């Protein structure tokens, strides 16, 4: 067979692609199912405890929580699923000597496995997009359910939230409720804001008189066209001239969704999306956690491709009778990558390493190794 006549999307590509998709579905079910079982086993006793009012915790809430948590769990293990699916695919090709037939016909191993790399690239892009969409659609619902089943109350209250803006303004929410009342609305009990009254003034010219203090007993988020914002109750504004009554919070742009993002950033920063991490970094540019997360959300999806580049040659270099050993080697390699990624990521989060270096080093090291192994694969 003349390799130049092997059309993209031809019979071989469709066959290898179908094997990979079937293997991916199996690996996804096994890996995600295993992690769900482990999570449920470690948390079930806490989840089934009675509510504060003495009633039983509704089982449907637990089911809904895990259904909403599956996409987030997938984002944590997606590269591992891709590697396992790739190893399963190559193992099937080796088992029935299909690689020998294809190589003997003049098709290189690189061309044979090209559909797997294409799928891995698409999965990396899909993984990034999935994280971005989940943060706006499912994260708040999942967190609300977890709050209920862990704290045993339906009233979702987050105490002592601190929000920061890039100009140095700080907002303290004594109690924040993302949804309360009928119709549901976001509410703050006890609001204290220290705001820069003229943010356009250069920092070198800012004096204490440029800062104002706004206090309010209660704030309600109102969504009414152009008047959307926080309506204050017993709100006062203090300047050099003294206290003045104020009905709306101005000078600090934040929404209920942003308040939840600040809470998630302090409680589970890895759950932030790239856009959320970028917004947090804009508001707090000196915080290395957000700088590291921005880089990490760009590099971690690439592990789908990098792990295939490293893992696939382990099978193609050896004969079929050593397939089980090579599968074990591939899984060990995946564990080594995740361990390296974990160490470097935490060095970045703790400001012990530059955020860019912490996020990109595992990808660069294993990616370089993968290119070398893939290029030296038998053909």
N, C-alpha and C positions, 0 to 999 in steps of 0.2 A: 504493500500500500504506500502510495506517495503521500507523505505527511503534508505536502502543500495542498492536497485536495481534501484534507479533513476540514469540513466546514464547521464554522462556529454554530453551535446549537444543533449539530447533527445527531446521528443515532447514538454515538458513544457519549457525547455530552449529556444527552437526555437520559441515557441509562445510568451513568455515574451520578447525575443529579438526582434521579429518582431514588437510588440507593442511599444517597446522603440525606435526603428529606425523610425517608423512612427511618433511617438510623437516628436522625435528629429528634423525631417525634418520640422514639423509644427512650433516648437519652434524656430528653426533657422530662418525660413522665417519671423516669427513675430518679433523677437527681432532685428535681423540685419536690417530688413526692417524699423522698427521703428527708429533705430538709424540713418539710412541713411536719412530718411525723416527729422529728427530733424537737422542733419548736413546740408542738402541741404537748409532747410528753413532759417537757420542762416547765410548761406554764399551765397545764390543765388544772392542777390543784388550786392555783390562784384564781383561774377564770371561773370555776364553778362554785366559789364561795358565795354565800348569800349576799344580796344587796344590803345597803345600809338600813333600809326600811324593813328588813327581815324577809322579803320575797326572794324567790329563787332567781338566779341570773338566767335570763332567757337564752336558751341554746341557739336560737336563731341569730342572736347578736354575735355569738362566737363564730358561727358558720359564715355570716356576712363579713366579719372581720378577716377571716382567713381567705375568703374569696377575693377581697380587695387587696390583701397583702401578697397574693401570688405574683402579680407583676413586679412588685418591689423585690421579692425574693428572687425572681428570675434575673433581675438586673445584677444581683450579687454573684450569680453563678453562671451567667450566660457564656463566658469564654470557656469554662469547664465543659459545659454541654456541647459546645461547638467542637472542642478537641475530642471528646468521647465519640461524638457522631462521626468525625473524620476517621478515627481509628477503627470504628466498627465498619465503616465503608471499605477501607483498604483491606481489612481482614476478610471481608466477604469476597473481594476481588482476588485475593491471594488463595483463598480456600478452594476455589474452583479453577485455579490456574488461568484466570482471565487476564491477569497482568502479563503472564508469559505470552499469551496469544497476541495481545495488543502490541507488546514490545517487539515480538517477532515479526509483526506486520509493518514495522517501521515507525510506529507512533512512540514518541518519547514519553518517559514517565512524567515529565513536566506538563506535557500537553494532556496526558490522561487525567491528571489531578487538577487541571486548571479549573474545572467547574466547582471544585471544593473551595478554591481560593476566591472565586467570584462570589459564592454564597457567603463565605466568611466576611468579605468586604461589605456585602449588603446587610449582613447581620450586625456589623459594627455600626453602620449608619442608622439602621433601625433601632438599635439599642440606645443610641444618643437621642434620637427623636422620641422614643418611648419615654425616656426619663423626663424630657422636657414637657411632654403632654401630661404625664401622670401628676406632676407637681401642681398642675392647675385643676385637674379633674378629680383625682382619687385621693390625694394625700390628706386633705382636710377631712374627708369622710372616714378614711381608715383611722386617722388619729382620734377622731371623735368616738368611734366605736371602741378603740382600745382604752380610751379614757374611762368610758362607762364600765367596761368589763374588768378593769383593773382597780379603779377607785370606788366602784359600786355605787355611783351616783349618776343621775342623768344630767344634772346641772354642770355644764362644762365651764370651769373657772380656772384661769391661769393667774396666779399671784405674782406681783412684783416683776413685771416685764419692763426692761429698759430698751428704748429705741434710740438710735443715733443717726444723725444726718451728717453729710460730708462737711458742712460748715461748722460743725462742733455742737450744734443744737442737740439737746438730750430731752427725752420724754420718759417719764416714769408712770406706769399704769399700776396702781395698787391692786386692782382686780380687773381682769379682762374676760368678758364673756363673748365668744364669737357668735353665739346665737341664743337669744332669750326673748320671752314675751310672745305676744300674738297680735299682729304678724311678727315673725322672727326678725330680730335686729341685733346688731353688735352693740355692746354696752361696756362702758368703763366706769368703775367706781373708784374715785380718788385719782385725779389726774394732776400731775405736776410737770410743767414744761419750762425748760430754760432755753430760750430762743435768741438767735441773733436777729435783732430788729432790722438791720440793713445788711443783708448778706453780700451785697455788691461791693461793700467797702473792703479794700485790701487788708489782709490780716495785720500788716504793720501799722495800720491806722485804727484798728479796733481798740476801743477803750471800754472800761466797765459800763459806761453809759449806753453802749450799743446793745447791751443784753437786757432782755425783759423776762419777767417771770409770769407764767399763767397758771393759776390753780383753779380747779373746779371739783365740786363734790361728785358730779356725774356727767358723763358724756355719752350721747347716743349718735350712732352713725346713720345719717339720713341720706337716702338715695332718691333725689328728686331733680332730675335733669341737671341743669347747670348749678344748682344749689347743693349738690352732693358734698357732704362733709360732716364734721362732728359738731353737733349742737350741744352747747354746754349748759349745765344747770349750776347756778351760783358761781359762775365763772368770774374771776377777777384778773386783771392785768396790772402788773406792778412795773412802773418805770421810775425814773429819777423823781418825777413830779408826784409820785404816790400811786395809790390803787385806783383802778378804773374798772367799772363793770364791763364784761365782754360776753357775748352770746355764742360766738363761733370760734373754733380753733383755727387760727391762721398763722402761717409762718413755719409750719411743719407738715409736710405732705406725707400722710400715711393712711392706709386702708386697713380694714379688719384682716384681709389676707396678708398684708405686710406684717401685722402684729403676730399672726400665726407663724410666719416665716422666721421672725426673730425668736419665737419660742422654739421652733424646730432647730434653729441654728445653735441654740444653747443646749438642747436636749439630745438631738440626733443630727449632727451636722452633715453626716454622710448621706442623709436623705434629701438634702438640698439638690435642686437641679442646677445646671450650668447658669441659667438666667438668674436664678435666685442667688447663687453664690456671687455672680457678677454684681448684682444689685447691692448685696451686703458689702462686697469689697468697695463699691463706689461710696457707700455711706461710712465705711470704716476702713480706709485704705491702709492703715498700719497693722491691721489684723492679718497675720500670715495664714491663719486657718482658711480664710476665704480665698486667698491667693493660691493656696495649695489645692483646694477643692476645684477651682476653675481649671487648673492644669490636669488634675486627676480625671475629671469628667471628659476631657479630650483624649487622654491616653488610654484609659481602661477599656473602652470599646475596641481599641486596636488589638487588644489581647486575643480577640477572636481569630484574627489573621496570624498573629505572631505565634501562637501556640500550635496552629496547624503547620506552619513552616518548620517548626522544631520537631513536632511529633510525627508527622507523616513519614519523613525519611527513616525513622527508627524501624518502621515496618518494611519499607521498600528495600532496605539494605540487607534484609535477612530472608531466610526461607520460611515456608509456611509452618514447619514444625515448631518454630520458635515464636509463633504468633502470640501465645499467652504471655510469654516473658516480655515481649515488646509492648504489649498492651499495658502490662504492669509498669514498664519503664516510662511509657507515655504519661500514665496517671501520676507517677512519681515526679516527672518533670513538671506537670501542671501544679502539683503541690509545692514544688520548689519555687515556681514562678509566683504563686500567690503569697508564699512566705516572704520572698524578696520584695514583692510589691507592698506587703503589709509593713515591713520594716522601714522601707524608704518613705512610704506615705506618712507614717507616724513621726519620722524624723522631720518631715516637712511641717506637719501639724504642730510640732513642738518647737518650731523655729530653729532646729538644730542643723537644718540643711535648706538651701535655697529651694523655694517651691517648685520652680521649673526643673531643677535637677532631681528633686525627690520624686516628681511625677514621671519624668521621661527616662530616668536611668534604667528601670527594669525593662521598659519597652526597647530601648536602644541595645541593651546587652543581649536580651533573648532574641530580639529581632535580628541582630547581627549574626548570632549563632544559628538562627533559623535559615538565613540566607545562605550561609556556608554549607549547612547540611543539605538544604534543598538543592543547591547547585551541584553538590557532589553525589546526588542520588543516582543509582544505576539507571541506565537508559539504553 
